[in-house]
Amino acid sequence: MLDETHDPKRQSWVLSANGHPDFPIQNLPLGLFTPPGGGVPRAGVAIGDAILELEGEAQDGSLNALLGRGGQARQALRARLSAALAKGSAEQARLTPLLHDASACTLHVPGRIGDYTDFYVGIHHATAAGKLFRPDNPLLPNYKHVPIGYHGRASSIIPSGTAFRRPRGQLARPGGPEFGACEKLDYELEIGIWIGPGNAQGTPIPIAEAAAHIAGFCLLNDWSARDIQAWEYQPLGPFLGKSFATSISPWIVTPEALAPFRIAQPPRPPGDPAPLPYLTDAEDQARGGFDIALEAWLVTPGLAARGLAPHRIADSNARHMYWTVAQMVAHHSSNGCNLNSGDLFGSGTISGPERDGYASLLEATQGGTQPMRLASGEERRFLEDGDEVILRAQARRTGFLSIGFGECRGRVLPAA
């Protein structure tokens, strides 16, 4: 629901918030941080270039308890924060000591992630990637009937800015597999979905109630070792080619902040099957999509050494998701699987229909056969050591202030 917290005229006494590209007072995302002096992680909300500490909201070192309280508690907190941080608020003197310079703080993964599931709802990615391996039949028969996903590795999810090592694994060779460093390292531009209240085991979440179980969103980079993945994924799917690292942006952008940017789920093309009844809800189809611009940028050692700007490698939008977030939740729990507060979903790579929207190098370079040429004179088929990928997102709508997600950065270190 839209309310006074979305008012584009509302400004903050935190001056850096006014006109901030990501964190104006209309956003107020939740996160976990350590202030410059160190100590235990604390709950906070991003406001401009600052973080407002939320006292008592991270008693166990995570935001799981806050996420698990559900929408009413979140909405009440948002209303209080918006009023307290608004220009002219009587709370300014009391809250000023709780403000921290964000650039001097350490940001953490905000939730204690018990389980992580990565979906595959970007149909343009599924089609473009599928054409590389099955030119005549890029989409497998189940794709338009079921939100496909796999269980990922929660322990290797890392916050933005954390470098990771190039993975090693088995690589297919003409004379048989060899063990060595990945040679086809890739990124994937995704949205992360944080689960709020869970469900009891054996009790599916109905599609009409699924939105109430979503606590917020972030950016997610599902780093992928394409050569390891290609050798190992049949018959059971992704394993070591995916589990070595997943980067996320550290701020949880709430459903309330994104309310102005909801859109109807794009209609399915003629001839596509209708979702089964347990995945069908009129309200979800009318408002279950999002208009969020998504971008990926590449910084290479050569670009950095010459002082050149990052190279944009993808320009897409969340509207290209074939399945809604609510459909993911309903399907995941449909067999009785119990979701828990702090669980994380990945949307799968959200590519656009055109080449400039391809949100992985697998697609953009056609499996490495058509290298990407950079202003530094470098070429990239896949990621090389020292490369850094930056994901960004902006939700925009006429009549409302734009809000962002902050950056999701990750840099490749040489294999150990």
For each residue, the residues with C-beta under 8 A, 3 or more apart:
1: 259
2: 6 259 260
3: 6 79
4: 7 10 79 82
5: 10 26 28 78 79 82 256
6: 2 3 26 259 260 400
7: 4 10 26
8: 26 399 400 401
9:
10: 4 5 7 25 26 82 86 87
11: 17 18 25 86 87
12: 15 17 18 24 25 47 48 85 86 87
13: 85 86 87 88 89 92
14: 17 25 47 48 50 52 85 99
15: 12 18 48
16: 20 47 48 49 50
17: 11 12 14 20 23 24 25 47 48 50 85
18: 11 12 15 24 25 48
19: 24
20: 16 17 23 24 48 49
21: 394 402 404
22: 27 46 394 403 404 405 406
23: 17 20 27 28 29 46 47 48 49 251 403 404 406
24: 12 17 18 19 20 27 48 401 403
25: 10 11 12 14 17 18 28 47 82 85 86
26: 5 6 7 8 10 257 400 401 403
27: 22 23 24 46 253 257 403 404
28: 5 23 25 45 46 47 78 81 82 85 254 257
29: 23 45 46 216 251 252 253 254 257 405 406
30: 43 44 45 54 63 66 110 216 251 252 254
31: 43 44 45 46 51 63 107 108 110 250 251 252
32: 41 42 43 44 58 61 62 63 107 108 109 110 111 250
33: 41 42 44 51 100 102 105 106 107 108 250
34: 38 39 40 41 42 105 106 108
35: 38 39 42 53 100 104 105
36: 100 101 104 105
37:
38: 34 35
39: 34 35 42
40: 34 58 61
41: 32 33 34 58 61 62 108
42: 32 33 34 35 39 53 54 58
43: 30 31 32 53 54 56 57 58 63 66
44: 30 31 32 33 51 52 53 54 100 105
45: 28 29 30 31 51 52 54 81
46: 22 23 27 28 29 31 50 51 102 251 406
47: 12 14 16 17 23 25 28 50 51 52 85 99
48: 12 14 15 16 17 18 20 23 24
49: 16 20 23 101 102 103
50: 14 16 17 46 47 99 100 101 102
51: 31 33 44 45 46 47 99 100 101 102 105
52: 14 44 45 47 81 85 95 98 99 100
53: 35 42 43 44 98 99 100
54: 30 42 43 44 45 57 58
55: 98
56: 43 59
57: 43 54 63 65 66
58: 32 40 41 42 43 54 61 62 63 66
59: 56 65
60: 64 65 112
61: 32 40 41 58 112
62: 32 41 58 65 110 111 112 342
63: 30 31 32 43 57 58 66 67 110 111 252 342
64: 60 67 68 111 112 341 342
65: 57 59 60 62 68 69 341
66: 30 43 57 58 63 69 73 74 77
67: 63 64 111 194 195 196 215 216 252 341 342
68: 64 65 196 197 198 215 341 342
69: 65 66 72 73 74 196 197
70: 73 74 196 197 212
71: 74 75 196 212 255 256
72: 69 75 76
73: 66 69 70 76 77
74: 66 69 70 71 77 78 196 215 254 255 256
75: 71 72 78 79 256
76: 72 73 79 80
77: 66 73 74 80 81
78: 5 28 74 75 81 82 254 256 257
79: 3 4 5 75 76 82 83
80: 76 77 83 84
81: 28 45 52 77 78 84 85
82: 4 5 10 25 28 78 79 85 86
83: 79 80 86 89 91
84: 80 81 89 91 95
85: 12 13 14 17 25 28 47 52 81 82 89 91 95
86: 10 11 12 13 25 82 83 89
87: 10 11 12 13
88: 13
89: 13 83 84 85 86 92
90:
91: 83 84 85 94 95
92: 13 89 95 96
93: 96
94: 91 97
95: 52 84 85 91 92 98 99
96: 92 93 99
97: 94
98: 52 53 55 95
99: 14 47 50 51 52 53 95 96
100: 33 35 36 44 50 51 52 53 104 105
101: 36 49 50 51 104 105
102: 33 46 49 50 51 105
103: 49
104: 35 36 100 101
105: 33 34 35 36 44 51 100 101 102
106: 33 34
107: 31 32 33 159 160 161 250 251
108: 31 32 33 34 41 159 250
109: 32 113 157 158 159 248 250
110: 30 31 32 62 63 194 250 251 252
111: 32 62 63 64 67 194 252 341 342 344
112: 60 61 62 64 342
113: 109 116 154 157 342 343 344
114: 154 340 342 343
115: 151 154 339 340 343 344
116: 113 151 152 153 154 157 246 343 344 345 346
117: 149 150 151 152 332 343 344 345 346
118: 149 150 152 190 222 238 242 345 346 348
119: 147 148 149 323 328 345 346 347 348
120: 125 126 143 147 148 149 348 349
121: 147 321 322 323 328 347 348 350
122: 125 126 190 320 321 322 347 348 349 350 351 359
123: 126 127 139 143 320 321 322
124: 127 128 320 351 352 353 357 358
125: 120 122 128 129 188 348 349 350 351 358 359 360 363
126: 120 122 123 129 130 138 139 143 322 348
127: 123 124 130 131 138 139
128: 124 125 131 132 138 351 358 363
129: 125 126 132 133 138 349 360 362 363
130: 126 127 133 134 137 138 139 140
131: 127 128 134 135 138
132: 128 129 135 362 363 366 367
133: 129 130
134: 130 131 137 138
135: 131 132 138
136:
137: 130 134 140
138: 126 127 128 129 130 131 134 135
139: 123 126 127 130 143 144
140: 130 137 143
141: 145
142: 145 146 148
143: 120 123 126 139 140 146 148 322
144: 139 268 272 273 322
145: 141 142 273 275 276
146: 142 143 331
147: 119 120 121 279 323 327 328 331 332
148: 119 120 142 143
149: 117 118 119 120 328 332 345 348
150: 117 118 237 238
151: 115 116 117
152: 116 117 118 222 238 242 243 246 346
153: 116 156 157 242 243 246
154: 113 114 115 116 157 344
155:
156: 153 243 244 245 246
157: 109 113 116 153 154 246 247 248 344
158: 109 162 164 245 246 247 248 410
159: 107 108 109 162 247 248 250
160: 107 219 247 248 249 250 406 407 408 409 410
161: 107 409 410
162: 158 159 247 410
163: 410 411 412 413
164: 158 223 244 245 247 410 411 412 413
165: 244 413 414 415 416
166: 181 182 185 385 412 413 414 415
167: 181 182 185 225 228 240 241 244 245 415
168: 179 180 181 182 415 416
169: 179 180 182 225 227 228 231 232 240 241
170: 177 178 179 228 231 232
171: 177 178 179 180 182 183 227 228 231
172: 177 227 230 231
173: 176 177 178
174:
175:
176: 173
177: 170 171 172 173 231
178: 170 171 173
179: 168 169 170 171
180: 168 169 171 183
181: 166 167 168 414 415
182: 166 167 168 169 171 185 225 226 227 228 241 415
183: 171 180 227 382
184: 225 226 227 368 381 382
185: 166 167 182 223 224 225 226 382 383 384 412
186: 223 224 225 226 360 361 362 382 383
187: 221 222 223 224 296 360 361 383 389 410
188: 125 221 222 223 224 348 349 359 360
189: 219 221 294 295 296 314 316 349 350 351 359 360 391
190: 118 122 219 220 221 222 346 347 348 349 350 359
191: 217 218 219 220 292 294 318 346 347 350 393
192: 217 218 219 220 248 249 344 345 346 347
193: 214 216 217 325 328 329 344 345 346 347
194: 67 110 111 214 215 216 217 218 252 342 343 344
195: 67 198 213 214 215 329 339 340 341 342 343 344 345
196: 67 68 69 70 71 74 212 213 214 215 216 341
197: 68 69 70 212 213 341
198: 68 195 213 338 339 340 341 343
199: 203 204 205 213 333 338 339
200: 203 338
201: 336 337 338
202: 336 338
203: 199 200 333 336 338
204: 199 278 330 333 334 335 336
205: 199 209 210 213 329 330 333 339
206: 209 210 278 330
207: 210 278 279 280 281 284 326 327 330
208: 281 283 284
209: 205 206 212 213
210: 205 206 207 213 214 284 325 326 327 329 330
211: 214 255 284 288 325 326 329
212: 70 71 196 197 209
213: 195 196 197 198 199 205 209 210 329 339
214: 193 194 195 196 210 211 255 325 326 329
215: 67 68 74 194 195 196 252 254 255 341
216: 29 30 67 193 194 196 252 253 254 255
217: 191 192 193 194 252 253 255 258 405
218: 191 192 194 248 249 250 251 252 253 405 408
219: 160 189 190 191 192 248 249 294 391 392 393 405 406 407 408
220: 190 191 192 246 247 248 249 344 346 347 391 408
221: 187 188 189 190 246 247 248 389 391 408 410
222: 118 152 187 188 190 242 246 346 348 349
223: 164 185 186 187 188 242 244 245 246 247 410
224: 185 186 187 188 229 241 242 360 362
225: 167 169 182 184 185 186 228 229 240 241 242 244
226: 182 184 185 186 229 230 241 362 382
227: 169 171 172 182 183 184 230 231 241
228: 167 169 170 171 182 225 231 232 240 241
229: 224 225 226 232 233 238 241 242
230: 172 226 227 233 241
231: 169 170 171 172 177 227 228
232: 169 170 228 229 239 240 241
233: 229 230 236 237 238 239 241
234:
235:
236: 233 239
237: 150 233
238: 118 150 152 229 233 241 242 243
239: 232 233 236 242 243
240: 167 169 225 228 232 243 244
241: 167 169 182 224 225 226 227 228 229 230 232 233 238
242: 118 152 153 222 223 224 225 229 238 239 246
243: 152 153 156 238 239 240
244: 156 164 165 167 223 225 240
245: 156 158 164 167 223 410
246: 116 152 153 156 157 158 220 221 222 223 242 346
247: 157 158 159 160 162 164 220 221 223 408 409 410
248: 109 157 158 159 160 192 218 219 220 221 344 408
249: 160 192 218 219 220 391 405 406 407 408
250: 31 32 33 107 108 109 110 159 160 218 406
251: 23 29 30 31 46 107 110 218 405 406
252: 29 30 31 63 67 110 111 194 215 216 217 218
253: 27 29 216 217 218 257 258 403 405
254: 28 29 30 74 78 215 216 257 258
255: 71 74 211 214 215 216 217 258 259
256: 5 71 74 75 78 259
257: 26 27 28 29 78 253 254 403
258: 217 253 254 255 261 262 290 292 395 403
259: 1 2 6 255 256 262
260: 2 6 395 397 399 400
261: 258 290 291 292 395 396 397 400 403
262: 258 259 287 288 289 290 291
263: 287 289 290 291 319
264: 285 286 287 288 289
265: 284 285 286 288 289 324
266: 289 319 320
267:
268: 144 272 274
269: 272
270:
271:
272: 144 268 269
273: 144 145
274: 268 280
275: 145 279 280 327
276: 145 279 280
277: 280
278: 204 206 207 330 331 334
279: 147 207 275 276 323 327 330 331
280: 207 274 275 276 277 285
281: 207 208 284 285 288 326
282: 285 286
283: 208 286 287 288
284: 207 208 210 211 265 281 287 288 324 326 327
285: 264 265 280 281 282 288 324
286: 264 265 282 283
287: 262 263 264 283 284
288: 211 262 264 265 281 283 284 285 324 325 326 327
289: 262 263 264 265 266 318 319 321 324
290: 258 261 262 263 318 319 321 395
291: 261 262 263 317 318 319 395 396 397
292: 191 258 261 317 318 319 393 394 395
293: 315 316 317 393 394 395 396
294: 189 191 219 314 315 316 317 318 350 359 391 392 393
295: 189 312 314 315 316 391 392 393
296: 187 189 312 313 314 359 389 390 391 392
297: 310 311 312 313 389 390 391 392
298: 303 310 311 312 313 374 380 387 388 389 390
299: 303 304 310 311 387 388 389 390
300: 303 304 311 374 376 378 380 384 386 387 388
301: 304 305 386 387
302: 305 306 308 374 376 377 378
303: 298 299 300 306 308 309 310 311 374 375 376 378
304: 299 300 301 307 308
305: 301 302 376
306: 302 303 375 376
307: 304
308: 302 303 304 375 376
309: 303 375
310: 297 298 299 303 390
311: 297 298 299 300 303 372 374 375
312: 295 296 297 298 315
313: 296 297 298 361 364 372 389
314: 189 294 295 296 351 352 356 357 358 359 360 364
315: 293 294 295 312 352 356 357
316: 189 293 294 295 320 350 351 352 357 359
317: 291 292 293 294 320 350 352 357
318: 191 289 290 291 292 294 321 347 350 393
319: 263 266 289 290 291 292
320: 122 123 124 266 316 317 350 351 352 353 357
321: 121 122 123 289 290 318 324 325 347 350
322: 121 122 123 126 143 144
323: 119 121 147 279 327 328 331
324: 265 284 285 288 289 321 327 328
325: 193 210 211 214 288 321 328 329 345 347
326: 207 210 211 214 281 284 288 329 330
327: 147 207 210 275 279 284 288 323 324 330 331
328: 119 121 147 149 193 323 324 325 331 332 345 347
329: 193 195 205 210 211 213 214 325 326 332 333 339 345
330: 204 205 206 207 210 278 279 326 327 333 334
331: 146 147 278 279 323 327 328 334
332: 117 147 149 328 329 337 339 345
333: 199 203 204 205 329 330 336 337 338 339
334: 204 278 330 331 337
335: 204
336: 201 202 203 204 333
337: 201 332 333 334
338: 198 199 200 201 202 203 333
339: 115 195 198 199 205 213 329 332 333 343
340: 114 115 195 198 343
341: 64 65 67 68 111 195 196 197 198 215
342: 62 63 64 67 68 111 112 113 114 194 195
343: 113 114 115 116 117 194 195 198 339 340
344: 111 113 115 116 117 154 157 192 193 194 195 220 248
345: 116 117 118 119 149 192 193 195 325 328 329 332
346: 116 117 118 119 152 190 191 192 193 220 222 246
347: 119 121 122 190 191 192 193 220 318 321 325 328 350
348: 118 119 120 121 122 125 126 149 188 190 222
349: 120 122 125 129 188 189 190 222 359 360
350: 121 122 125 189 190 191 294 316 317 318 320 321 347 359
351: 122 124 125 128 189 314 316 320 357 358 359 360 363
352: 124 314 315 316 317 320 356 357 358 359
353: 124 320 357
354: 357
355: 358 363 364
356: 314 315 352
357: 124 314 315 316 317 320 351 352 353 354
358: 124 125 128 314 351 352 355 363 364
359: 122 125 188 189 190 294 296 314 316 349 350 351 352 363
360: 125 129 186 187 188 189 224 314 349 351 363 364
361: 186 187 313 364 365 368 372 380 381 382 383
362: 129 132 186 224 226 365 367
363: 125 128 129 132 351 355 358 359 360 366
364: 313 314 355 358 360 361 372
365: 361 362 368 369 370 371 372 380 381 382
366: 132 363 369 370
367: 132 362
368: 184 361 365 371 381 382
369: 365 366 381
370: 365 366
371: 365 368 379 380 381
372: 311 313 361 364 365 379 380 381
373: 378 379
374: 298 300 302 303 311 377 378 379 380
375: 303 306 308 309 311
376: 300 302 303 305 306 308
377: 302 374
378: 300 302 303 373 374
379: 371 372 373 374
380: 298 300 361 365 371 372 374 383 384 387
381: 184 361 365 368 369 371 372
382: 183 184 185 186 226 361 365 368
383: 185 186 187 361 380 387 389 412
384: 185 300 380 387 412
385: 166 412 413 414
386: 300 301 411 412
387: 298 299 300 301 380 383 384 411 412
388: 298 299 300 409 410 411 412
389: 187 221 296 297 298 299 313 383 409 410
390: 296 297 298 299 310 407 408 409
391: 189 219 220 221 249 294 295 296 297 407 408 409
392: 219 294 295 296 297 404 405 407 408
393: 191 219 292 293 294 295 318 404 405
394: 21 22 292 293 402 403 404 405
395: 258 260 261 290 291 292 293 402 403 404
396: 261 291 293 400 402
397: 260 261 291 400 402
398:
399: 8 260
400: 6 8 26 260 261 396 397
401: 8 24 26
402: 21 394 395 396 397
403: 22 23 24 26 27 253 257 258 261 394 395
404: 21 22 23 27 392 393 394 395
405: 22 29 217 218 219 249 251 253 392 393 394 408
406: 22 23 29 46 160 219 249 250 251
407: 160 219 249 390 391 392
408: 160 218 219 220 221 247 248 249 390 391 392 405
409: 160 161 247 388 389 390 391
410: 158 160 161 162 163 164 187 221 223 245 247 388 389
411: 163 164 386 387 388
412: 163 164 166 185 383 384 385 386 387 388
413: 163 164 165 166 385
414: 165 166 181 385
415: 165 166 167 168 181 182
416: 165 168
